[in-house]
Amino acid sequence: MPQHVPNTPVCRNCDGFPVVAITTGGRDRDGSRTTLQIACRACKGTGTVRRSALARAGR
């Protein structure tokens, strides 16, 4: 049976992938890579757009 999910608009800037991990080039003591987690500035890491933002854009 299909599940009904509310239609939530996806952020245009990150296409729904709001957090990325960027390597710094260094390594930790255990040998793993040192990374930074960066969140999308437009959606603040949620991956969706608020309804008020859509109203301002005229949608």
All heavy atoms as TSV, in Angstrom:
chain	resi	resn	atom	element	x	y	z
A	1	MET	N	N	0.840	-1.162	0.000
A	1	MET	CA	C	0.000	0.000	0.000
A	1	MET	C	C	0.897	1.240	0.000
A	1	MET	O	O	1.844	1.316	0.782
A	1	MET	CB	C	-0.884	-0.033	1.239
A	1	MET	CG	C	-1.867	1.088	1.286
A	1	MET	SD	S	-3.013	0.906	2.645
A	1	MET	CE	C	-4.274	-0.039	1.837
A	2	PRO	N	N	0.616	2.226	-0.856
A	2	PRO	CA	C	1.476	3.403	-0.935
A	2	PRO	C	C	1.372	4.281	0.312
A	2	PRO	O	O	0.323	4.380	0.935
A	2	PRO	CB	C	0.970	4.136	-2.168
A	2	PRO	CG	C	-0.403	3.644	-2.385
A	2	PRO	CD	C	-0.460	2.249	-1.837
A	3	GLN	N	N	2.485	4.869	0.661
A	3	GLN	CA	C	2.531	5.800	1.780
A	3	GLN	C	C	2.401	7.214	1.248
A	3	GLN	O	O	3.014	7.570	0.250
A	3	GLN	CB	C	3.850	5.649	2.540
A	3	GLN	CG	C	4.048	4.299	3.160
A	3	GLN	CD	C	3.053	4.041	4.267
A	3	GLN	OE1	O	2.766	4.920	5.061
A	3	GLN	NE2	N	2.529	2.831	4.307
A	4	HIS	N	N	1.617	8.032	1.909
A	4	HIS	CA	C	1.433	9.413	1.489
A	4	HIS	C	C	2.385	10.306	2.274
A	4	HIS	O	O	2.366	10.306	3.501
A	4	HIS	CB	C	-0.008	9.851	1.691
A	4	HIS	CG	C	-0.963	9.071	0.850
A	4	HIS	ND1	N	-1.098	9.286	-0.495
A	4	HIS	CD2	C	-1.791	8.042	1.153
A	4	HIS	CE1	C	-1.989	8.440	-0.988
A	4	HIS	NE2	N	-2.421	7.664	-0.003
A	5	VAL	N	N	3.209	11.024	1.549
A	5	VAL	CA	C	4.187	11.920	2.152
A	5	VAL	C	C	3.837	13.339	1.732
A	5	VAL	O	O	3.571	13.593	0.557
A	5	VAL	CB	C	5.622	11.558	1.678
A	5	VAL	CG1	C	6.634	12.497	2.289
A	5	VAL	CG2	C	5.929	10.122	2.019
A	6	PRO	N	N	3.833	14.290	2.666
A	6	PRO	CA	C	3.527	15.662	2.278
A	6	PRO	C	C	4.580	16.211	1.317
A	6	PRO	O	O	5.766	15.891	1.430
A	6	PRO	CB	C	3.538	16.431	3.599
A	6	PRO	CG	C	4.294	15.569	4.541
A	6	PRO	CD	C	4.133	14.153	4.075
A	7	ASN	N	N	4.133	16.998	0.374
A	7	ASN	CA	C	5.027	17.576	-0.621
A	7	ASN	C	C	5.821	18.713	0.015
A	7	ASN	O	O	5.275	19.769	0.318
A	7	ASN	CB	C	4.225	18.092	-1.810
A	7	ASN	CG	C	5.104	18.597	-2.918
A	7	ASN	OD1	O	6.310	18.383	-2.895
A	7	ASN	ND2	N	4.523	19.256	-3.875
A	8	THR	N	N	7.111	18.498	0.238
A	8	THR	CA	C	7.964	19.539	0.792
A	8	THR	C	C	8.920	20.004	-0.302
A	8	THR	O	O	9.645	19.193	-0.884
A	8	THR	CB	C	8.771	19.024	1.996
A	8	THR	OG1	O	9.468	17.857	1.609
A	8	THR	CG2	C	7.873	18.701	3.167
A	9	PRO	N	N	8.909	21.282	-0.615
A	9	PRO	CA	C	9.784	21.795	-1.672
A	9	PRO	C	C	11.258	21.671	-1.306
A	9	PRO	O	O	11.654	21.927	-0.177
A	9	PRO	CB	C	9.382	23.257	-1.813
A	9	PRO	CG	C	8.411	23.539	-0.736
A	9	PRO	CD	C	8.080	22.291	-0.019
A	10	VAL	N	N	12.059	21.261	-2.262
A	10	VAL	CA	C	13.488	21.043	-2.068
A	10	VAL	C	C	14.241	22.353	-2.317
A	10	VAL	O	O	13.902	23.116	-3.208
A	10	VAL	CB	C	13.988	19.937	-3.020
A	10	VAL	CG1	C	15.486	19.753	-2.907
A	10	VAL	CG2	C	13.275	18.643	-2.732
A	11	CYS	N	N	15.270	22.584	-1.539
A	11	CYS	CA	C	16.103	23.780	-1.665
A	11	CYS	C	C	16.772	23.799	-3.038
A	11	CYS	O	O	17.338	22.807	-3.482
A	11	CYS	CB	C	17.153	23.777	-0.554
A	11	CYS	SG	S	18.338	25.126	-0.656
A	12	ARG	N	N	16.729	24.927	-3.707
A	12	ARG	CA	C	17.342	25.060	-5.029
A	12	ARG	C	C	18.866	25.078	-4.970
A	12	ARG	O	O	19.526	24.638	-5.898
A	12	ARG	CB	C	16.898	26.361	-5.693
A	12	ARG	CG	C	15.503	26.361	-6.167
A	12	ARG	CD	C	15.246	27.650	-6.893
A	12	ARG	NE	N	13.899	27.704	-7.407
A	12	ARG	CZ	C	13.449	28.673	-8.156
A	12	ARG	NH1	N	14.234	29.686	-8.451
A	12	ARG	NH2	N	12.216	28.649	-8.590
A	13	ASN	N	N	19.411	25.583	-3.893
A	13	ASN	CA	C	20.863	25.729	-3.804
A	13	ASN	C	C	21.588	24.412	-3.573
A	13	ASN	O	O	22.668	24.194	-4.103
A	13	ASN	CB	C	21.226	26.716	-2.700
A	13	ASN	CG	C	20.742	28.110	-3.011
A	13	ASN	OD1	O	20.771	28.530	-4.160
A	13	ASN	ND2	N	20.275	28.812	-2.010
A	14	CYS	N	N	20.988	23.525	-2.786
A	14	CYS	CA	C	21.683	22.270	-2.456
A	14	CYS	C	C	20.988	21.036	-3.031
A	14	CYS	O	O	21.483	19.923	-2.861
A	14	CYS	CB	C	21.819	22.133	-0.947
A	14	CYS	SG	S	20.255	21.965	-0.068
A	15	ASP	N	N	19.846	21.201	-3.672
A	15	ASP	CA	C	19.076	20.096	-4.263
A	15	ASP	C	C	18.737	19.000	-3.255
A	15	ASP	O	O	18.677	17.828	-3.583
A	15	ASP	CB	C	19.811	19.476	-5.450
A	15	ASP	CG	C	19.794	20.364	-6.670
A	15	ASP	OD1	O	18.841	21.144	-6.816
A	15	ASP	OD2	O	20.731	20.273	-7.478
A	16	GLY	N	N	18.521	19.384	-2.006
A	16	GLY	CA	C	18.130	18.418	-0.988
A	16	GLY	C	C	19.283	17.714	-0.298
A	16	GLY	O	O	19.068	16.824	0.514
A	17	PHE	N	N	20.521	18.082	-0.614
A	17	PHE	CA	C	21.700	17.530	0.058
A	17	PHE	C	C	22.318	18.657	0.881
A	17	PHE	O	O	23.307	19.277	0.473
A	17	PHE	CB	C	22.710	16.985	-0.952
A	17	PHE	CG	C	22.175	15.839	-1.747
A	17	PHE	CD1	C	21.596	16.039	-2.984
A	17	PHE	CD2	C	22.241	14.550	-1.242
A	17	PHE	CE1	C	21.087	14.980	-3.716
A	17	PHE	CE2	C	21.743	13.487	-1.968
A	17	PHE	CZ	C	21.157	13.708	-3.208
A	18	PRO	N	N	21.763	18.936	2.071
A	18	PRO	CA	C	22.097	20.158	2.796
A	18	PRO	C	C	23.436	20.177	3.514
A	18	PRO	O	O	23.948	21.237	3.811
A	18	PRO	CB	C	20.971	20.284	3.801
A	18	PRO	CG	C	20.541	18.891	4.044
A	18	PRO	CD	C	20.719	18.185	2.736
A	19	VAL	N	N	24.032	19.025	3.800
A	19	VAL	CA	C	25.299	18.997	4.536
A	19	VAL	C	C	26.314	18.186	3.740
A	19	VAL	O	O	26.015	17.088	3.286
A	19	VAL	CB	C	25.115	18.381	5.943
A	19	VAL	CG1	C	26.424	18.377	6.700
A	19	VAL	CG2	C	24.062	19.142	6.721
A	20	VAL	N	N	27.495	18.748	3.572
A	20	VAL	CA	C	28.563	18.048	2.861
A	20	VAL	C	C	29.781	17.949	3.773
A	20	VAL	O	O	29.954	18.743	4.683
A	20	VAL	CB	C	28.961	18.768	1.551
A	20	VAL	CG1	C	27.816	18.773	0.579
A	20	VAL	CG2	C	29.446	20.170	1.818
A	21	ALA	N	N	30.618	16.965	3.515
A	21	ALA	CA	C	31.865	16.791	4.263
A	21	ALA	C	C	33.022	17.091	3.321
A	21	ALA	O	O	33.135	16.511	2.250
A	21	ALA	CB	C	31.985	15.379	4.805
A	22	ILE	N	N	33.874	18.017	3.721
A	22	ILE	CA	C	35.017	18.427	2.914
A	22	ILE	C	C	36.288	18.012	3.640
A	22	ILE	O	O	36.455	18.308	4.826
A	22	ILE	CB	C	35.009	19.953	2.694
A	22	ILE	CG1	C	33.722	20.364	1.991
A	22	ILE	CG2	C	36.222	20.395	1.912
A	22	ILE	CD1	C	33.535	21.861	1.903
A	23	THR	N	N	37.178	17.323	2.932
A	23	THR	CA	C	38.436	16.923	3.567
A	23	THR	C	C	39.395	18.107	3.600
A	23	THR	O	O	39.427	18.928	2.686
A	23	THR	CB	C	39.111	15.756	2.828
A	23	THR	OG1	O	39.502	16.194	1.544
A	23	THR	CG2	C	38.186	14.577	2.705
A	24	THR	N	N	40.174	18.181	4.671
A	24	THR	CA	C	41.134	19.270	4.811
A	24	THR	C	C	42.508	18.880	4.300
A	24	THR	O	O	43.396	19.715	4.225
A	24	THR	CB	C	41.250	19.680	6.288
A	24	THR	OG1	O	41.704	18.558	7.038
A	24	THR	CG2	C	39.927	20.165	6.831
A	25	GLY	N	N	42.682	17.607	3.972
A	25	GLY	CA	C	43.974	17.138	3.501
A	25	GLY	C	C	44.820	16.522	4.596
A	25	GLY	O	O	45.794	15.840	4.326
A	26	GLY	N	N	44.426	16.741	5.833
A	26	GLY	CA	C	45.178	16.175	6.954
A	26	GLY	C	C	44.594	14.860	7.413
A	26	GLY	O	O	43.571	14.394	6.908
A	27	ARG	N	N	45.269	14.249	8.368
A	27	ARG	CA	C	44.798	12.980	8.929
A	27	ARG	C	C	44.817	13.058	10.450
A	27	ARG	O	O	45.646	13.738	11.039
A	27	ARG	CB	C	45.669	11.831	8.452
A	27	ARG	CG	C	45.565	11.603	6.964
A	27	ARG	CD	C	45.975	10.195	6.629
A	27	ARG	NE	N	45.857	9.962	5.197
A	27	ARG	CZ	C	44.918	9.193	4.663
A	27	ARG	NH1	N	44.046	8.595	5.424
A	27	ARG	NH2	N	44.866	9.020	3.365
A	28	ASP	N	N	43.875	12.329	11.065
A	28	ASP	CA	C	43.828	12.225	12.526
A	28	ASP	C	C	44.863	11.209	12.998
A	28	ASP	O	O	45.517	10.543	12.204
A	28	ASP	CB	C	42.428	11.792	12.972
A	28	ASP	CG	C	41.401	12.887	12.773
A	28	ASP	OD1	O	41.770	14.074	12.801
A	28	ASP	OD2	O	40.219	12.546	12.608
A	29	ARG	N	N	44.981	11.052	14.315
A	29	ARG	CA	C	45.951	10.107	14.876
A	29	ARG	C	C	45.667	8.675	14.476
A	29	ARG	O	O	46.574	7.871	14.328
A	29	ARG	CB	C	45.936	10.199	16.391
A	29	ARG	CG	C	46.531	11.458	16.906
A	29	ARG	CD	C	46.545	11.443	18.405
A	29	ARG	NE	N	47.024	12.712	18.911
A	29	ARG	CZ	C	47.100	13.021	20.174
A	29	ARG	NH1	N	46.721	12.137	21.075
A	29	ARG	NH2	N	47.539	14.179	20.554
A	30	ASP	N	N	44.378	8.347	14.287
A	30	ASP	CA	C	44.029	6.972	13.918
A	30	ASP	C	C	44.141	6.715	12.419
A	30	ASP	O	O	43.868	5.621	11.952
A	30	ASP	CB	C	42.628	6.616	14.415
A	30	ASP	CG	C	41.543	7.483	13.791
A	30	ASP	OD1	O	41.861	8.412	13.028
A	30	ASP	OD2	O	40.364	7.209	14.069
A	31	GLY	N	N	44.528	7.715	11.650
A	31	GLY	CA	C	44.722	7.549	10.218
A	31	GLY	C	C	43.546	7.977	9.364
A	31	GLY	O	O	43.643	8.015	8.143
A	32	SER	N	N	42.416	8.316	9.984
A	32	SER	CA	C	41.261	8.761	9.210
A	32	SER	C	C	41.459	10.210	8.765
A	32	SER	O	O	42.209	10.972	9.369
A	32	SER	CB	C	39.979	8.621	10.029
A	32	SER	OG	O	40.046	9.437	11.177
A	33	ARG	N	N	40.781	10.576	7.701
A	33	ARG	CA	C	40.919	11.940	7.169
A	33	ARG	C	C	40.181	12.957	8.033
A	33	ARG	O	O	39.119	12.676	8.567
A	33	ARG	CB	C	40.379	12.015	5.753
A	33	ARG	CG	C	41.187	11.214	4.778
A	33	ARG	CD	C	40.750	11.552	3.365
A	33	ARG	NE	N	41.474	10.752	2.399
A	33	ARG	CZ	C	42.616	11.120	1.855
A	33	ARG	NH1	N	43.162	12.265	2.183
A	33	ARG	NH2	N	43.217	10.351	0.986
A	34	THR	N	N	40.754	14.134	8.156
A	34	THR	CA	C	40.116	15.222	8.879
A	34	THR	C	C	39.123	15.891	7.934
A	34	THR	O	O	39.477	16.267	6.821
A	34	THR	CB	C	41.159	16.258	9.335
A	34	THR	OG1	O	42.166	15.593	10.089
A	34	THR	CG2	C	40.532	17.345	10.161
A	35	THR	N	N	37.865	16.016	8.375
A	35	THR	CA	C	36.831	16.611	7.529
A	35	THR	C	C	36.116	17.740	8.240
A	35	THR	O	O	36.088	17.811	9.475
A	35	THR	CB	C	35.783	15.564	7.107
A	35	THR	OG1	O	35.189	15.021	8.279
A	35	THR	CG2	C	36.394	14.444	6.282
A	36	LEU	N	N	35.532	18.612	7.455
A	36	LEU	CA	C	34.668	19.676	7.953
A	36	LEU	C	C	33.269	19.411	7.424
A	36	LEU	O	O	33.111	19.077	6.246
A	36	LEU	CB	C	35.134	21.042	7.439
A	36	LEU	CG	C	36.530	21.487	7.832
A	36	LEU	CD1	C	36.888	22.766	7.092
A	36	LEU	CD2	C	36.597	21.712	9.325
A	37	GLN	N	N	32.251	19.562	8.258
A	37	GLN	CA	C	30.879	19.419	7.795
A	37	GLN	C	C	30.307	20.805	7.584
A	37	GLN	O	O	30.246	21.606	8.515
A	37	GLN	CB	C	30.045	18.647	8.802
A	37	GLN	CG	C	30.436	17.197	8.877
A	37	GLN	CD	C	29.527	16.407	9.787
A	37	GLN	OE1	O	28.748	16.969	10.539
A	37	GLN	NE2	N	29.634	15.108	9.715
A	38	ILE	N	N	29.898	21.080	6.345
A	38	ILE	CA	C	29.396	22.386	5.964
A	38	ILE	C	C	27.920	22.270	5.603
A	38	ILE	O	O	27.532	21.424	4.808
A	38	ILE	CB	C	30.175	22.954	4.751
A	38	ILE	CG1	C	31.688	22.902	5.003
A	38	ILE	CG2	C	29.710	24.349	4.419
A	38	ILE	CD1	C	32.157	23.731	6.164
A	39	ALA	N	N	27.082	23.144	6.186
A	39	ALA	CA	C	25.641	23.149	5.920
A	39	ALA	C	C	25.312	24.226	4.880
A	39	ALA	O	O	25.987	25.252	4.796
A	39	ALA	CB	C	24.870	23.417	7.196
A	40	CYS	N	N	24.286	23.974	4.104
A	40	CYS	CA	C	23.812	24.925	3.093
A	40	CYS	C	C	23.381	26.220	3.783
A	40	CYS	O	O	22.649	26.198	4.769
A	40	CYS	CB	C	22.637	24.309	2.327
A	40	CYS	SG	S	21.853	25.429	1.149
A	41	ARG	N	N	23.818	27.354	3.259
A	41	ARG	CA	C	23.469	28.643	3.856
A	41	ARG	C	C	22.014	29.026	3.599
A	41	ARG	O	O	21.386	29.687	4.413
A	41	ARG	CB	C	24.356	29.740	3.289
A	41	ARG	CG	C	25.783	29.625	3.695
A	41	ARG	CD	C	26.565	30.763	3.116
A	41	ARG	NE	N	27.982	30.559	3.292
A	41	ARG	CZ	C	28.898	31.326	2.752
A	41	ARG	NH1	N	28.540	32.337	1.992
A	41	ARG	NH2	N	30.166	31.082	2.957
A	42	ALA	N	N	21.488	28.625	2.460
A	42	ALA	CA	C	20.132	29.032	2.095
A	42	ALA	C	C	19.074	28.353	2.963
A	42	ALA	O	O	18.146	29.002	3.441
A	42	ALA	CB	C	19.873	28.732	0.628
A	43	CYS	N	N	19.191	27.049	3.167
A	43	CYS	CA	C	18.174	26.313	3.933
A	43	CYS	C	C	18.627	25.996	5.353
A	43	CYS	O	O	17.900	25.369	6.106
A	43	CYS	CB	C	17.794	25.029	3.204
A	43	CYS	SG	S	19.129	23.827	3.080
A	44	LYS	N	N	19.839	26.392	5.701
A	44	LYS	CA	C	20.414	26.178	7.035
A	44	LYS	C	C	20.473	24.700	7.417
A	44	LYS	O	O	20.223	24.325	8.554
A	44	LYS	CB	C	19.648	26.975	8.076
A	44	LYS	CG	C	19.768	28.467	7.864
A	44	LYS	CD	C	19.042	29.227	8.931
A	44	LYS	CE	C	19.232	30.703	8.795
A	44	LYS	NZ	N	18.572	31.328	7.692
A	45	GLY	N	N	20.738	23.842	6.424
A	45	GLY	CA	C	20.938	22.429	6.692
A	45	GLY	C	C	19.690	21.577	6.742
A	45	GLY	O	O	19.753	20.425	7.133
A	46	THR	N	N	18.545	22.105	6.323
A	46	THR	CA	C	17.322	21.299	6.361
A	46	THR	C	C	17.066	20.588	5.034
A	46	THR	O	O	16.416	19.554	5.017
A	46	THR	CB	C	16.098	22.161	6.692
A	46	THR	OG1	O	15.921	23.136	5.669
A	46	THR	CG2	C	16.244	22.821	8.043
A	47	GLY	N	N	17.490	21.170	3.926
A	47	GLY	CA	C	17.259	20.567	2.611
A	47	GLY	C	C	15.937	20.950	1.991
A	47	GLY	O	O	15.650	20.583	0.861
A	48	THR	N	N	15.116	21.672	2.740
A	48	THR	CA	C	13.819	22.107	2.228
A	48	THR	C	C	13.709	23.625	2.311
A	48	THR	O	O	14.492	24.281	2.987
A	48	THR	CB	C	12.659	21.484	3.030
A	48	THR	OG1	O	12.783	21.887	4.387
A	48	THR	CG2	C	12.674	19.976	2.935
A	49	VAL	N	N	12.707	24.151	1.642
A	49	VAL	CA	C	12.477	25.594	1.633
A	49	VAL	C	C	11.251	25.891	2.484
A	49	VAL	O	O	10.241	25.179	2.401
A	49	VAL	CB	C	12.240	26.090	0.191
A	49	VAL	CG1	C	12.075	27.590	0.156
A	49	VAL	CG2	C	13.378	25.671	-0.696
A	50	ARG	N	N	11.322	26.926	3.281
A	50	ARG	CA	C	10.170	27.318	4.089
A	50	ARG	C	C	9.081	27.910	3.203
A	50	ARG	O	O	9.339	28.457	2.151
A	50	ARG	CB	C	10.596	28.357	5.119
A	50	ARG	CG	C	11.528	27.812	6.162
A	50	ARG	CD	C	11.746	28.818	7.275
A	50	ARG	NE	N	11.934	30.161	6.791
A	50	ARG	CZ	C	13.096	30.803	6.747
A	50	ARG	NH1	N	14.177	30.197	7.145
A	50	ARG	NH2	N	13.168	32.031	6.287
A	51	ARG	N	N	7.865	27.811	3.623
A	51	ARG	CA	C	6.726	28.349	2.864
A	51	ARG	C	C	6.836	29.866	2.701
A	51	ARG	O	O	6.461	30.399	1.680
A	51	ARG	CB	C	5.412	28.010	3.568
A	51	ARG	CG	C	5.199	26.539	3.722
A	51	ARG	CD	C	4.351	26.019	2.625
A	51	ARG	NE	N	4.113	24.586	2.842
A	51	ARG	CZ	C	4.178	23.710	1.886
A	51	ARG	NH1	N	4.432	24.091	0.669
A	51	ARG	NH2	N	3.968	22.443	2.132
A	52	SER	N	N	7.355	30.573	3.694
A	52	SER	CA	C	7.486	32.027	3.597
A	52	SER	C	C	8.469	32.417	2.499
A	52	SER	O	O	8.299	33.426	1.840
A	52	SER	CB	C	7.914	32.616	4.939
A	52	SER	OG	O	9.167	32.089	5.329
A	53	ALA	N	N	9.496	31.594	2.273
A	53	ALA	CA	C	10.457	31.874	1.218
A	53	ALA	C	C	9.797	31.690	-0.143
A	53	ALA	O	O	10.095	32.417	-1.100
A	53	ALA	CB	C	11.674	30.974	1.342
A	54	LEU	N	N	8.906	30.724	-0.244
A	54	LEU	CA	C	8.200	30.518	-1.502
A	54	LEU	C	C	7.252	31.679	-1.783
A	54	LEU	O	O	7.083	32.095	-2.927
A	54	LEU	CB	C	7.414	29.206	-1.471
A	54	LEU	CG	C	8.234	27.933	-1.497
A	54	LEU	CD1	C	7.323	26.730	-1.340
A	54	LEU	CD2	C	9.002	27.830	-2.794
A	55	ALA	N	N	6.621	32.211	-0.751
A	55	ALA	CA	C	5.714	33.338	-0.931
A	55	ALA	C	C	6.462	34.574	-1.429
A	55	ALA	O	O	5.973	35.307	-2.291
A	55	ALA	CB	C	4.996	33.645	0.380
A	56	ARG	N	N	7.677	34.783	-0.922
A	56	ARG	CA	C	8.474	35.923	-1.376
A	56	ARG	C	C	8.915	35.750	-2.809
A	56	ARG	O	O	9.081	36.711	-3.541
A	56	ARG	CB	C	9.693	36.111	-0.495
A	56	ARG	CG	C	9.356	36.823	0.802
A	56	ARG	CD	C	10.580	37.019	1.629
A	56	ARG	NE	N	10.640	35.830	2.507
A	56	ARG	CZ	C	11.738	35.317	2.980
A	56	ARG	NH1	N	12.897	35.832	2.691
A	56	ARG	NH2	N	11.707	34.265	3.762
A	57	ALA	N	N	9.126	34.495	-3.225
A	57	ALA	CA	C	9.576	34.229	-4.598
A	57	ALA	C	C	8.423	34.286	-5.585
A	57	ALA	O	O	8.631	34.218	-6.789
A	57	ALA	CB	C	10.250	32.866	-4.667
A	58	GLY	N	N	7.190	34.415	-5.087
A	58	GLY	CA	C	6.037	34.529	-5.971
A	58	GLY	C	C	5.517	33.198	-6.477
A	58	GLY	O	O	4.965	33.110	-7.561
A	59	ARG	N	N	5.674	32.140	-5.699
A	59	ARG	CA	C	5.201	30.811	-6.141
A	59	ARG	C	C	3.883	30.497	-5.552
A	59	ARG	O	O	3.485	30.525	-4.550
A	59	ARG	CB	C	6.221	29.746	-5.777
A	59	ARG	CG	C	7.435	29.895	-6.607
A	59	ARG	CD	C	8.331	28.754	-6.305
A	59	ARG	NE	N	9.415	28.792	-7.266
A	59	ARG	CZ	C	10.041	27.761	-7.692
A	59	ARG	NH1	N	9.714	26.578	-7.276
A	59	ARG	NH2	N	11.007	27.863	-8.540
